[in-house]
Amino acid sequence: MMKQGGSGCFRHTVDTSEDRLNNYGRGVNLFSSRKVKFAEDCLKAFTGMLQTFENMYPRGFIEGPPIEDLDWSLLWHSRGPSLRRREFPSWCWAAWEGAVWYGQHPKKPRRFPINLDI
């Protein structure tokens, strides 16, 4: 798998910030279709994937989405009927049981600074 450009479910390199949101979205797309036994374990299980993105997102993550790209990381939608997980805020993909889809974000988006202190 390493010869294909990544390890585990990542078949593309994730060590540069050039396409960091596309790589994050690809990881969520793959992970969200998996089932967890306890709803509160959803983000705990995703933590391993988030560790892959720590060098690209130094400010960290809030309930799953990255703080630096929070505006774009909220642009996901469900791929089918979903059940609500009450342990997470509704804007977070982890709040919904079932597969979600992150599409490709624009290459040169109009960005506004996010001032979010946690």
Rosetta blueprint (number, residue, H / E / L):
1 M L
2 M H
3 K H
4 Q H
5 G L
6 G L
7 S L
8 G L
9 C L
10 F L
11 R L
12 H L
13 T L
14 V L
15 D L
16 T L
17 S L
18 E L
19 D L
20 R H
21 L H
22 N H
23 N H
24 Y H
25 G H
26 R H
27 G H
28 V H
29 N H
30 L H
31 F H
32 S H
33 S L
34 R L
35 K L
36 V L
37 K L
38 F L
39 A H
40 E H
41 D H
42 C H
43 L H
44 K H
45 A H
46 F H
47 T H
48 G H
49 M H
50 L H
51 Q H
52 T H
53 F L
54 E L
55 N L
56 M L
57 Y L
58 P L
59 R L
60 G L
61 F E
62 I L
63 E L
64 G L
65 P L
66 P E
67 I L
68 E L
69 D L
70 L H
71 D H
72 W H
73 S H
74 L L
75 L L
76 W E
77 H E
78 S E
79 R L
80 G L
81 P L
82 S L
83 L E
84 R E
85 R L
86 R L
87 E L
88 F L
89 P L
90 S L
91 W L
92 C L
93 W H
94 A H
95 A H
96 W E
97 E E
98 G L
99 A L
100 V E
101 W E
102 Y E
103 G L
104 Q L
105 H L
106 P L
107 K L
108 K L
109 P L
110 R L
111 R L
112 F L
113 P L
114 I L
115 N L
116 L L
117 D L
118 I L
